[in-house]
Amino acid sequence: MNAGKHNLNNTHLYIVFQVSFFLVALSLLTFGCDKADEEPTQPVQETPQQILYKFSTQHADGGITRWTLVAQQATFLKEIVQMQKPRVEIFEEGKWAITITGERGELIESSSDIYIFENVVGKSQDGYLYTDELHWKNNDGKLFAPNISTIVRGDSTMVGRELEGDPTLEVVIMKNVQSKIYPKDEKFDATEN
């Protein structure tokens, strides 16, 4: 009688093993075992703390206005203000230097840096600046455009990459420059030989 009971236990063990194997195989076929087949998760987006229409602000150092900013809409996130249709006026020593417009922008509250994107146009007394992305580095007092930029002064044009310059556009540094410059559009120092 013991021999029959031993065979019955082996049979039960074999059946449990087969059912477990079948369930594991079925779950792998149903859900897939390849992670590449899984849908990617969406990044967690920050919840806006506040949305304002007709937003405006300014930044001053020592009582002297450094820049003013107006936007059609501003969405306040944790440390960034995202803007639609921003218009920024930057001042040097209290005097207007440039007006910059674009489709959208970001204000970094901790540094007072401003980023303007899409159809960016800057207008100063020394000409126009056209690009798709422009950064105002507040602590450095410099403009920076990582992509291709065009500077136009009268009939003269200068096209290049990685623009860096002062807000008046009087001094501009770019890489891979292509230009067509006419003397009538440039200021020359009469003391140069």
Backbone as a printed PyTorch tensor [residue, N CA C, xyz], in Angstrom:
tensor([[[  0.8180,  -1.1800,   0.0000],
         [  0.0000,   0.0000,   0.0000],
         [  0.8710,   1.2570,   0.0000]],

        [[  2.0020,   1.2280,   0.6240],
         [  2.9110,   2.3560,   0.6160],
         [  3.4210,   2.6610,  -0.7790]],

        [[  3.6720,   1.6280,  -1.5790],
         [  4.1780,   1.8340,  -2.9320],
         [  3.1750,   2.5780,  -3.7840]],

        [[  1.8870,   2.2970,  -3.6080],
         [  0.8560,   2.9890,  -4.3830],
         [  0.7280,   4.4440,  -3.9830]],

        [[  0.8670,   4.7170,  -2.6970],
         [  0.7800,   6.0840,  -2.2180],
         [  1.9430,   6.9130,  -2.7420]],

        [[  3.1320,   6.3460,  -2.8080],
         [  4.3050,   7.0360,  -3.3250],
         [  4.1290,   7.4070,  -4.7930]],

        [[  3.5910,   6.4940,  -5.5820],
         [  3.3430,   6.7830,  -7.0030],
         [  2.2770,   7.8480,  -7.1800]],

        [[  1.2790,   7.8620,  -6.3020],
         [  0.2190,   8.8610,  -6.3750],
         [  0.7780,  10.2460,  -6.0510]],

        [[  1.6910,  10.3590,  -5.0960],
         [  2.3170,  11.6480,  -4.7600],
         [  3.1570,  12.1550,  -5.9210]],

        [[  3.8940,  11.2650,  -6.5850],
         [  4.6810,  11.6710,  -7.7580],
         [  3.7820,  12.1550,  -8.8850]],

        [[  2.6380,  11.4980,  -9.0510],
         [  1.6860,  11.8850, -10.0920],
         [  1.1300,  13.2740,  -9.7860]],

        [[  0.7800,  13.5120,  -8.5300],
         [  0.2730,  14.8330,  -8.1400],
         [  1.3510,  15.9010,  -8.3590]],

        [[  2.5730,  15.5990,  -7.9710],
         [  3.6800,  16.5320,  -8.1550],
         [  3.9010,  16.8320,  -9.6340]],

        [[  3.8170,  15.8020, -10.4660],
         [  3.9860,  15.9610, -11.9070],
         [  2.8720,  16.8400, -12.4810]],

        [[  1.6330,  16.6350, -12.0540],
         [  0.4870,  17.4170, -12.5490],
         [  0.6240,  18.8760, -12.0990]],

        [[  1.0060,  19.1180, -10.8350],
         [  1.2010,  20.4820, -10.3400],
         [  2.2990,  21.1650, -11.1410]],

        [[  3.3990,  20.4740, -11.4110],
         [  4.4840,  21.0260, -12.2060],
         [  4.0110,  21.3870, -13.6090]],

        [[  3.2520,  20.5120, -14.2520],
         [  2.7530,  20.7570, -15.6120],
         [  1.8040,  21.9650, -15.6470]],

        [[  0.9090,  22.0570, -14.6630],
         [ -0.0430,  23.1740, -14.6180],
         [  0.7150,  24.4880, -14.3880]],

        [[  1.7000,  24.4740, -13.4820],
         [  2.4940,  25.6830, -13.2190],
         [  3.2490,  26.1100, -14.4730]],

        [[  3.8680,  25.1650, -15.1620],
         [  4.5930,  25.4670, -16.3930],
         [  3.6580,  26.0440, -17.4370]],

        [[  2.4580,  25.4840, -17.5720],
         [  1.4780,  25.9510, -18.5400],
         [  1.0560,  27.3900, -18.2120]],

        [[  0.8220,  27.6890, -16.9470],
         [  0.4080,  29.0360, -16.5530],
         [  1.5140,  30.0670, -16.8010]],

        [[  2.7570,  29.7090, -16.4970],
         [  3.8780,  30.6200, -16.7520],
         [  4.0330,  30.8670, -18.2450]],

        [[  3.9660,  29.8110, -19.0400],
         [  4.0950,  29.9480, -20.4930],
         [  2.9580,  30.7990, -21.0560]],

        [[  1.7430,  30.5860, -20.5540],
         [  0.5940,  31.3500, -21.0240],
         [  0.7450,  32.8300, -20.6630]],

        [[  1.2190,  33.1250, -19.4540],
         [  1.3910,  34.5320, -19.0630],
         [  2.4740,  35.2030, -19.8910]],

        [[  3.5460,  34.4930, -20.2280],
         [  4.5960,  35.0700, -21.0610],
         [  4.0920,  35.3650, -22.4520]],

        [[  3.2700,  34.4830, -23.0050],
         [  2.7100,  34.7190, -24.3320],
         [  1.7070,  35.8590, -24.3150]],

        [[  0.9100,  35.9110, -23.2640],
         [ -0.1190,  36.9350, -23.1910],
         [  0.4710,  38.3190, -22.9680]],

        [[  1.3870,  38.4420, -22.0020],
         [  1.9260,  39.7480, -21.6390],
         [  3.2470,  40.0560, -22.3030]],

        [[  3.8780,  39.0750, -22.9130],
         [  5.1680,  39.2890, -23.5630],
         [  6.2800,  39.3450, -22.5490]],

        [[  7.4400,  38.8440, -22.9360],
         [  8.5720,  38.8770, -22.0220],
         [  9.6280,  39.8680, -22.4790]],

        [[  9.3840,  40.5390, -23.5960],
         [ 10.3470,  41.4930, -24.1260],
         [  9.9540,  42.8990, -23.6910]],

        [[ 10.8040,  43.6050, -22.9690],
         [ 10.5210,  44.9510, -22.4790],
         [ 10.3790,  45.9470, -23.6280]],

        [[ 10.9460,  45.6330, -24.7950],
         [ 10.8480,  46.5450, -25.9400],
         [  9.4150,  46.6740, -26.4190]],

        [[  8.5780,  45.6360, -26.1440],
         [  7.1850,  45.6760, -26.5730],
         [  6.3300,  46.5380, -25.6580]],

        [[  6.8340,  46.8720, -24.4780],
         [  6.0640,  47.6730, -23.5490],
         [  5.9870,  49.1100, -24.0360]],

        [[  4.8720,  49.7670, -23.7530],
         [  4.7290,  51.1690, -24.1100],
         [  5.5590,  52.0090, -23.1560]],

        [[  6.2580,  53.0000, -23.6800],
         [  7.0590,  53.8470, -22.7870],
         [  6.1410,  54.6520, -21.8760]],

        [[  6.6120,  54.9100, -20.6930],
         [  5.8330,  55.7270, -19.7760],
         [  6.0180,  57.1880, -20.1360]],

        [[  5.0110,  57.9620, -19.9110],
         [  5.0640,  59.3880, -20.1910],
         [  5.8080,  60.0820, -19.0540]],

        [[  6.6480,  61.0810, -19.3800],
         [  7.3300,  61.8010, -18.3030],
         [  6.3140,  62.5310, -17.4340]],

        [[  6.6060,  62.6010, -16.1830],
         [  5.7200,  63.2910, -15.2610],
         [  5.8560,  64.7900, -15.5010]],

        [[  4.7480,  65.4120, -15.8150],
         [  4.7770,  66.8470, -16.0700],
         [  4.4420,  67.5850, -14.7840]],

        [[  5.1160,  68.7080, -14.6150],
         [  4.9040,  69.5140, -13.4430],
         [  3.5260,  70.1590, -13.5140]],

        [[  2.8400,  70.1750, -12.4200],
         [  1.5280,  70.8040, -12.3600],
         [  1.7050,  72.3070, -12.1920]],

        [[  1.0520,  73.0900, -13.0510],
         [  1.1850,  74.5450, -12.9220],
         [  0.6850,  75.0200, -11.5620]],

        [[  1.4100,  75.9450, -10.9660],
         [  0.9800,  76.5290,  -9.7070],
         [  0.0140,  77.6860,  -9.9490]],

        [[  0.1970,  78.3530, -11.1160],
         [ -0.6400,  79.4920, -11.4320],
         [ -0.5000,  79.8000, -12.9190]],

        [[ -1.5810,  80.2450, -13.5470],
         [ -1.5510,  80.6880, -14.9480],
         [ -2.1030,  82.1110, -14.9840]],

        [[ -1.3200,  83.0160, -15.5900],
         [ -1.7390,  84.4090, -15.7020],
         [ -1.8170,  84.8170, -17.1640]],

        [[ -2.7640,  85.6680, -17.4730],
         [ -2.8680,  86.2570, -18.7980],
         [ -2.4370,  87.7150, -18.6790]],

        [[ -1.7590,  88.2370, -19.6940],
         [ -1.2190,  89.6070, -19.6740],
         [ -0.2180,  89.7450, -18.5280]],

        [[  0.7900,  88.8970, -18.5440],
         [  1.8150,  88.8610, -17.5110],
         [  2.8900,  89.9030, -17.7920]],

        [[  3.3960,  90.5700, -16.7410],
         [  4.5260,  91.4840, -16.8930],
         [  5.3500,  91.4730, -15.6060]],

        [[  6.6600,  91.6560, -15.7710],
         [  7.5770,  91.7140, -14.6450],
         [  8.8190,  92.4710, -15.0720]],

        [[  9.6770,  92.7800, -14.1160],
         [ 10.9370,  93.4440, -14.4380],
         [ 11.9870,  93.0360, -13.4310]],

        [[ 13.2470,  93.2760, -13.8010],
         [ 14.3630,  92.9690, -12.9220],
         [ 15.2600,  94.1940, -12.8440]],

        [[ 15.6840,  94.5330, -11.6130],
         [ 16.5600,  95.6900, -11.4140],
         [ 17.7270,  95.2970, -10.5190]],

        [[ 18.8670,  95.9120, -10.7640],
         [ 20.0530,  95.7630,  -9.9190],
         [ 20.3870,  97.1310,  -9.3550]],

        [[ 20.4300,  97.2450,  -8.0430],
         [ 20.7660,  98.5260,  -7.4230],
         [ 19.8370,  99.6490,  -7.8240]],

        [[ 18.5700,  99.3370,  -8.0350],
         [ 17.5920, 100.3580,  -8.4100],
         [ 17.5920, 100.7190,  -9.8860]],

        [[ 18.4880, 100.1200, -10.6770],
         [ 18.5480, 100.3840, -12.1230],
         [ 17.9080,  99.2120, -12.8480]],

        [[ 16.9240,  99.5150, -13.6960],
         [ 16.2080,  98.4640, -14.4300],
         [ 17.1600,  97.7440, -15.3660]],

        [[ 17.1730,  96.4240, -15.2560],
         [ 18.0250,  95.5810, -16.1130],
         [ 17.2300,  95.0630, -17.3040]],

        [[ 15.9690,  94.6420, -17.0560],
         [ 15.0900,  94.2110, -18.1350],
         [ 13.6340,  94.2720, -17.6940]],

        [[ 12.7560,  94.3920, -18.7000],
         [ 11.3140,  94.2800, -18.4710],
         [ 10.7980,  93.1900, -19.3880]],

        [[  9.7390,  92.5360, -18.9650],
         [  9.2010,  91.4130, -19.7220],
         [  7.6790,  91.4810, -19.6960]],

        [[  7.0710,  91.3000, -20.8650],
         [  5.6170,  91.2480, -20.9910],
         [  5.3030,  90.0120, -21.8250]],

        [[  4.2590,  89.2610, -21.4410],
         [  3.8560,  88.0770, -22.2010],
         [  2.3390,  87.9810, -22.2150]],

        [[  1.7970,  87.3750, -23.2770],
         [  0.3490,  87.1850, -23.3590],
         [ -0.1380,  86.2280, -22.2800]],

        [[  0.6840,  85.2180, -21.9700],
         [  0.3020,  84.2330, -20.9620],
         [  1.5490,  83.7280, -20.2560]],

        [[  1.4340,  83.4630, -18.9650],
         [  2.5410,  82.9200, -18.1850],
         [  2.0300,  81.7840, -17.3140]],

        [[  2.7400,  80.6590, -17.3630],
         [  2.4140,  79.5040, -16.5390],
         [  3.5350,  79.3310, -15.5350]],

        [[  3.2050,  79.4320, -14.2610],
         [  4.1990,  79.3340, -13.1910],
         [  4.3410,  77.8800, -12.7750]],

        [[  5.5490,  77.3520, -12.9620],
         [  5.8770,  76.0240, -12.4870],
         [  6.7550,  76.1980, -11.2510]],

        [[  7.4040,  75.1600, -10.8050],
         [  8.1600,  75.2370,  -9.5510],
         [  9.2260,  76.3430,  -9.5620]],

        [[ 10.1270,  76.3500, -10.5590],
         [ 11.1840,  77.3640, -10.6280],
         [ 11.2550,  78.0620, -11.9740]],

        [[ 10.3230,  77.7360, -12.8640],
         [ 10.3310,  78.2830, -14.2260],
         [  8.9760,  78.9040, -14.5230]],

        [[  9.0050,  80.0170, -15.2200],
         [  7.7780,  80.6210, -15.7320],
         [  7.8020,  80.4220, -17.2390]],

        [[  6.8620,  79.6400, -17.7590],
         [  6.7510,  79.4300, -19.2010],
         [  5.8160,  80.4910, -19.7670]],

        [[  6.2190,  81.1040, -20.9080],
         [  5.4660,  82.2330, -21.4440],
         [  5.0830,  82.0090, -22.8970]],

        [[  3.9760,  82.6110, -23.2760],
         [  3.5400,  82.6530, -24.6680],
         [  3.6550,  84.0970, -25.1590]],

        [[  4.2310,  84.2720, -26.3490],
         [  4.4110,  85.5890, -26.9880],
         [  5.1190,  86.5860, -26.0600]],

        [[  6.3340,  86.2320, -25.6000],
         [  7.0530,  87.1680, -24.7310],
         [  7.6720,  88.3320, -25.5150]],

        [[  7.8080,  89.4490, -24.8190],
         [  8.4910,  90.6410, -25.3500],
         [  9.3880,  91.1490, -24.2270]],

        [[ 10.6970,  91.1310, -24.4710],
         [ 11.6720,  91.5080, -23.4560],
         [ 12.4100,  92.7580, -23.9180]],

        [[ 12.5340,  93.7300, -23.0370],
         [ 13.3700,  94.9030, -23.2890],
         [ 14.5230,  94.8400, -22.3070]],

        [[ 15.7540,  94.8580, -22.8420],
         [ 16.9520,  94.7850, -22.0160],
         [ 17.6180,  96.1570, -22.0210]],

        [[ 18.1140,  96.5560, -20.8450],
         [ 18.7350,  97.8660, -20.6660],
         [ 20.1810,  97.6930, -20.2290]],

        [[ 21.0370,  98.6020, -20.6900],
         [ 22.4240,  98.6790, -20.2230],
         [ 22.6060, 100.0230, -19.5570]],

        [[ 23.0060,  99.9940, -18.2840],
         [ 23.1960, 101.2150, -17.4990],
         [ 21.9730, 102.1160, -17.5500]],

        [[ 20.7990, 101.5080, -17.4840],
         [ 19.5420, 102.2450, -17.4650],
         [ 19.0340, 102.6990, -18.8160]],

        [[ 19.7900, 102.4550, -19.9020],
         [ 19.3690, 102.8660, -21.2500],
         [ 18.9410, 101.6490, -22.0580]],

        [[ 17.8830, 101.8260, -22.8450],
         [ 17.3710, 100.7430, -23.6880],
         [ 18.4630, 100.2310, -24.6110]],

        [[ 18.6120,  98.8930, -24.6920],
         [ 19.6260,  98.2930, -25.5560],
         [ 19.0020,  97.4610, -26.6710]],

        [[ 17.9840,  96.6520, -26.3520],
         [ 17.3820,  95.7680, -27.3530],
         [ 15.9840,  95.3530, -26.9080]],

        [[ 15.1290,  95.1050, -27.8910],
         [ 13.8110,  94.5240, -27.6620],
         [ 13.7910,  93.1790, -28.3740]],

        [[ 13.4010,  92.1300, -27.6550],
         [ 13.3900,  90.7670, -28.1940],
         [ 11.9760,  90.2100, -28.1040]],

        [[ 11.5140,  89.6070, -29.2050],
         [ 10.2080,  88.9550, -29.2230],
         [ 10.3640,  87.5250, -29.7310]],

        [[  9.3890,  86.6950, -29.4230],
         [  9.3740,  85.3090, -29.8860],
         [  8.0110,  84.6960, -29.6400]],

        [[  7.8730,  83.4340, -30.0270],
         [  6.6000,  82.7350, -29.8620],
         [  6.3920,  82.2520, -28.4290]],

        [[  7.4730,  81.7800, -27.8000],
         [  7.3600,  81.2950, -26.4210],
         [  8.6780,  81.5490, -25.7070]],

        [[  8.6430,  81.4520, -24.3910],
         [  9.8490,  81.7220, -23.6220],
         [  9.7950,  81.1060, -22.2440]],

        [[ 10.9150,  81.2160, -21.5470],
         [ 11.0120,  80.7290, -20.1730],
         [ 11.8110,  81.7320, -19.3550]],

        [[ 11.3560,  81.9820, -18.1470],
         [ 12.0680,  82.8110, -17.1880],
         [ 12.5050,  81.8950, -16.0550]],

        [[ 13.8030,  81.8240, -15.8100],
         [ 14.3400,  81.0240, -14.7150],
         [ 14.3890,  81.9430, -13.4950]],

        [[ 13.5290,  81.6830, -12.5320],
         [ 13.3770,  82.6070, -11.4080],
         [ 14.6380,  82.7300, -10.5530]],

        [[ 15.3800,  81.6390, -10.3630],
         [ 16.5500,  81.6800,  -9.4770],
         [ 17.6870,  82.5450, -10.0200]],

        [[ 17.8470,  82.6020, -11.3490],
         [ 18.9610,  83.3480, -11.9550],
         [ 18.5230,  84.5960, -12.7290]],

        [[ 17.2170,  84.7470, -12.9590],
         [ 16.6560,  85.8210, -13.7890],
         [ 17.1200,  85.7200, -15.2370]],

        [[ 17.5430,  84.5170, -15.6630],
         [ 17.8710,  84.2740, -17.0720],
         [ 16.5760,  84.1170, -17.8550]],

        [[ 16.6010,  84.5140, -19.1270],
         [ 15.4190,  84.4360, -19.9830],
         [ 15.7900,  83.6730, -21.2500]],

        [[ 14.9230,  82.7600, -21.6660],
         [ 15.0960,  81.9930, -22.9000],
         [ 13.8980,  82.2860, -23.7960]],

        [[ 14.1800,  82.6470, -25.0370],
         [ 13.1270,  82.9420, -26.0130],
         [ 13.2780,  81.9580, -27.1680]],

        [[ 12.1460,  81.3900, -27.6320],
         [ 12.1610,  80.3620, -28.6680],
         [ 11.2070,  80.7050, -29.8150]],

        [[ 11.5370,  80.1910, -30.9860],
         [ 10.7180,  80.2290, -32.2040],
         [ 10.4990,  81.6580, -32.7260]],

        [[ 10.9480,  81.8740, -33.9460],
         [ 10.7840,  83.1690, -34.6280],
         [ 11.2620,  84.3280, -33.7540]],

        [[ 12.4560,  84.2060, -33.2350],
         [ 13.0020,  85.2180, -32.3380],
         [ 13.5460,  86.3830, -33.1610]],

        [[ 13.1520,  87.5810, -32.7700],
         [ 13.6230,  88.8110, -33.4220],
         [ 14.1020,  89.7550, -32.3260]],

        [[ 15.3330,  90.2530, -32.4980],
         [ 15.8730,  91.2550, -31.5920],
         [ 16.1300,  92.5240, -32.3660]],

        [[ 15.6900,  93.6700, -31.8320],
         [ 15.8750,  94.9550, -32.5130],
         [ 16.6350,  95.8850, -31.5820]],

        [[ 17.7950,  96.3530, -32.0540],
         [ 18.5880,  97.3290, -31.2980],
         [ 18.8930,  98.5080, -32.2180]],

        [[ 19.5860,  99.5250, -31.6820],
         [ 19.9700, 100.6530, -32.5270],
         [ 20.9800, 100.2250, -33.5780]],

        [[ 21.7510,  99.1580, -33.3180],
         [ 22.7830,  98.7170, -34.2530],
         [ 22.3050,  97.6440, -35.2260]],

        [[ 21.0200,  97.2830, -35.2040],
         [ 20.5400,  96.3220, -36.1820],
         [ 19.5070,  95.3600, -35.6340]],

        [[ 19.3330,  94.2930, -36.4080],
         [ 18.3480,  93.2630, -36.0790],
         [ 19.0430,  91.9180, -35.9080]],

        [[ 18.4850,  91.0980, -35.0520],
         [ 18.9590,  89.7440, -34.8140],
         [ 17.8000,  88.7960, -35.0720]],

        [[ 18.0480,  87.7470, -35.8700],
         [ 17.0340,  86.7310, -36.1640],
         [ 17.5960,  85.3570, -35.8150]],

        [[ 16.8260,  84.5720, -35.0570],
         [ 17.2430,  83.2230, -34.6810],
         [ 16.0210,  82.4380, -34.1980]],

        [[ 16.2280,  81.1810, -33.8560],
         [ 15.1280,  80.3590, -33.3290],
         [ 15.2260,  80.1440, -31.8240]],

        [[ 16.3610,  80.4930, -31.2270],
         [ 16.5360,  80.3340, -29.7810],
         [ 17.5600,  81.3570, -29.3000]],

        [[ 17.1750,  82.1280, -28.2960],
         [ 18.0560,  83.1650, -27.7680],
         [ 17.9780,  83.1570, -26.2440]],

        [[ 19.1400,  83.2060, -25.6040],
         [ 19.2170,  83.2130, -24.1380],
         [ 19.7440,  84.5670, -23.6760]],

        [[ 19.1430,  85.1130, -22.6360],
         [ 19.6870,  86.2700, -21.9490],
         [ 20.2880,  85.7630, -20.6510]],

        [[ 21.6100,  85.8340, -20.5380],
         [ 22.3320,  85.4140, -19.3340],
         [ 22.4600,  86.6420, -18.4360]],

        [[ 21.5810,  86.7430, -17.4740],
         [ 21.4630,  87.9590, -16.6680],
         [ 22.7460,  88.3060, -15.9130]],

        [[ 23.3730,  87.3280, -15.2560],
         [ 24.5860,  87.6310, -14.4830],
         [ 25.7410,  88.0890, -15.3640]],

        [[ 25.8410,  87.5490, -16.5860],
         [ 26.9170,  87.9130, -17.5050],
         [ 26.5930,  89.1570, -18.3250]],

        [[ 25.3070,  89.4980, -18.4130],
         [ 24.9020,  90.6220, -19.2550],
         [ 25.1290,  90.3460, -20.7310]],

        [[ 24.9540,  89.0670, -21.1370],
         [ 25.2280,  88.6510, -22.5180],
         [ 24.0350,  87.9300, -23.1350]],

        [[ 23.9370,  88.0660, -24.4450],
         [ 22.9990,  87.2800, -25.2400],
         [ 23.7460,  86.0670, -25.7790]],

        [[ 23.0560,  84.9400, -25.8890],
         [ 23.6560,  83.7330, -26.4570],
         [ 22.6050,  83.0130, -27.2840]],

        [[ 22.9770,  82.6260, -28.5080],
         [ 22.0980,  81.8490, -29.3870],
         [ 22.8650,  80.6050, -29.8240]],

        [[ 22.4580,  79.4170, -29.4170],
         [ 23.2120,  78.2060, -29.7330],
         [ 23.1000,  77.7600, -31.1910]],

        [[ 22.0740,  78.1890, -31.8770],
         [ 21.8330,  77.7530, -33.2580],
         [ 22.3240,  78.8060, -34.2500]],

        [[ 21.8400,  78.7190, -35.4630],
         [ 22.1860,  79.6980, -36.5020],
         [ 21.4730,  81.0140, -36.2170]],

        [[ 22.2100,  82.1040, -36.3490],
         [ 21.6570,  83.4490, -36.1370],
         [ 22.0500,  84.3400, -37.3010]],

        [[ 21.2230,  85.3440, -37.5520],
         [ 21.5000,  86.3290, -38.5940],
         [ 21.4490,  87.7150, -37.9640]],

        [[ 22.4860,  88.5030, -38.2270],
         [ 22.5320,  89.9070, -37.8070],
         [ 22.4000,  90.7420, -39.0770]],

        [[ 21.4900,  91.7090, -39.0510],
         [ 21.2920,  92.5910, -40.1960],
         [ 21.5030,  94.0270, -39.7300]],

        [[ 22.4060,  94.7420, -40.4470],
         [ 22.6550,  96.1670, -40.2020],
         [ 22.5720,  96.8630, -41.5470]],

        [[ 21.5190,  97.6020, -41.7720],
         [ 21.3190,  98.2360, -43.0820],
         [ 21.2180,  97.1660, -44.1530]],

        [[ 22.1320,  97.2060, -45.1500],
         [ 22.1550,  96.2000, -46.2130],
         [ 23.1220,  95.0520, -45.8930]],

        [[ 23.8790,  95.1620, -44.8040],
         [ 24.8710,  94.1500, -44.4330],
         [ 24.2110,  93.0220, -43.6400]],

        [[ 24.6780,  91.7900, -43.9020],
         [ 24.1850,  90.6390, -43.1440],
         [ 25.3710,  89.7930, -42.6970]],

        [[ 25.2000,  89.1680, -41.5450],
         [ 26.1960,  88.2580, -41.0130],
         [ 25.4400,  87.0510, -40.4610]],

        [[ 25.8060,  85.8570, -40.9290],
         [ 25.1490,  84.6170, -40.5010],
         [ 26.1990,  83.7370, -39.8560]],

        [[ 25.8680,  83.1570, -38.7070],
         [ 26.8170,  82.2850, -38.0180],
         [ 26.1390,  81.4760, -36.9290]],

        [[ 26.9470,  80.6690, -36.2530],
         [ 26.4590,  79.7980, -35.1780],
         [ 27.0230,  80.2630, -33.8420]],

        [[ 26.3490,  79.8690, -32.7750],
         [ 26.7920,  80.1170, -31.4020],
         [ 27.1080,  81.5850, -31.1520]],

        [[ 26.1450,  82.4200, -31.4320],
         [ 26.2890,  83.8580, -31.2320],
         [ 26.4330,  84.1660, -29.7460]],

        [[ 27.3360,  85.0680, -29.4450],
         [ 27.4530,  85.6390, -28.1080],
         [ 27.7250,  87.1110, -28.2870]],

        [[ 26.9920,  87.9320, -27.5470],
         [ 27.2120,  89.3600, -27.7140],
         [ 26.5560,  90.1910, -26.6490]],

        [[ 26.8540,  91.4730, -26.6980],
         [ 26.2090,  92.3890, -25.7560],
         [ 24.8060,  92.6960, -26.2810]],

        [[ 23.9320,  93.2100, -25.4320],
         [ 22.5440,  93.4150, -25.8630],
         [ 22.3490,  94.4970, -26.9170]],

        [[ 23.3320,  95.3810, -27.0980],
         [ 23.1900,  96.4100, -28.1330],
         [ 23.4800,  95.8420, -29.5250]],

        [[ 24.0750,  94.6490, -29.5880],
         [ 24.5340,  94.0050, -30.8310],
         [ 25.7140,  94.7460, -31.4390]],

        [[ 26.3290,  95.6370, -30.6720],
         [ 27.4990,  96.3570, -31.1640],
         [ 28.6960,  95.4170, -31.2710]],

        [[ 28.8710,  94.5420, -30.2840],
         [ 29.9440,  93.5500, -30.2900],
         [ 29.3000,  92.1680, -30.2900]],

        [[ 29.5610,  91.4100, -31.3740],
         [ 28.9720,  90.0810, -31.5300],
         [ 30.0560,  89.1180, -31.9650]],

        [[ 30.1000,  87.9400, -31.3400],
         [ 31.0350,  86.8740, -31.7260],
         [ 30.2100,  85.6830, -32.1890]],

        [[ 30.5860,  85.1130, -33.3630],
         [ 29.8950,  83.9340, -33.8830],
         [ 30.9210,  82.9860, -34.4940]],

        [[ 30.5350,  81.7180, -34.6360],
         [ 31.3650,  80.7180, -35.3110],
         [ 30.7860,  80.4490, -36.6920]],

        [[ 31.6490,  79.9590, -37.6040],
         [ 31.2390,  79.6060, -38.9700],
         [ 30.5070,  80.7640, -39.6450]],

        [[ 31.1160,  81.9200, -39.6360],
         [ 30.4700,  83.1470, -40.1170],
         [ 30.5280,  83.2580, -41.6370]],

        [[ 29.4050,  83.6390, -42.1950],
         [ 29.3030,  84.0290, -43.5980],
         [ 28.7270,  85.4440, -43.5680]],

        [[ 29.3590,  86.3390, -44.2970],
         [ 28.8710,  87.7150, -44.2010],
         [ 28.9580,  88.4530, -45.5210]],

        [[ 28.1520,  89.4710, -45.5810],
         [ 28.1710,  90.4290, -46.6810],
         [ 28.0520,  91.7860, -46.0040]],

        [[ 29.2030,  92.4760, -45.8840],
         [ 29.2490,  93.7040, -45.0980],
         [ 29.6150,  94.8770, -45.9930]],

        [[ 28.8510,  95.9400, -45.8350],
         [ 29.0990,  97.1820, -46.5550],
         [ 29.6140,  98.2200, -45.5600]],

        [[ 30.6900,  98.9630, -45.9150],
         [ 31.2770,  99.9500, -44.9870],
         [ 30.2680, 100.9690, -44.4560]],

        [[ 29.2780, 101.3330, -45.2480],
         [ 28.3060, 102.3390, -44.8070],
         [ 27.4730, 101.8690, -43.6210]],

        [[ 27.3880, 100.5450, -43.4200],
         [ 26.5730,  99.9910, -42.3420],
         [ 27.3590,  99.7320, -41.0550]],

        [[ 28.6730,  99.8820, -41.1080],
         [ 29.5190,  99.5820, -39.9420],
         [ 30.1350, 100.8530, -39.3960]],

        [[ 30.3660, 100.8450, -38.0940],
         [ 31.0360, 101.9710, -37.4440],
         [ 32.5060, 101.6840, -37.4090]],

        [[ 33.3300, 102.6140, -37.8690],
         [ 34.7700, 102.4460, -37.8590],
         [ 35.3900, 103.5240, -36.9780]],

        [[ 36.4170, 103.1460, -36.2430],
         [ 37.1220, 104.0760, -35.3750],
         [ 38.0850, 104.8970, -36.2450]],

        [[ 37.9430, 106.2120, -36.2190],
         [ 38.7550, 107.1000, -37.0660],
         [ 40.2150, 107.1120, -36.6300]],

        [[ 40.5140, 106.6370, -35.4100],
         [ 41.9020, 106.6410, -34.9440],
         [ 42.6810, 105.4300, -35.4410]],

        [[ 41.9910, 104.4290, -36.0450],
         [ 42.6860, 103.2340, -36.5520],
         [ 43.4580, 103.5920, -37.8050]],

        [[ 44.6340, 102.9700, -38.0090],
         [ 45.4380, 103.1790, -39.2150],
         [ 45.0890, 102.1840, -40.2750]]])
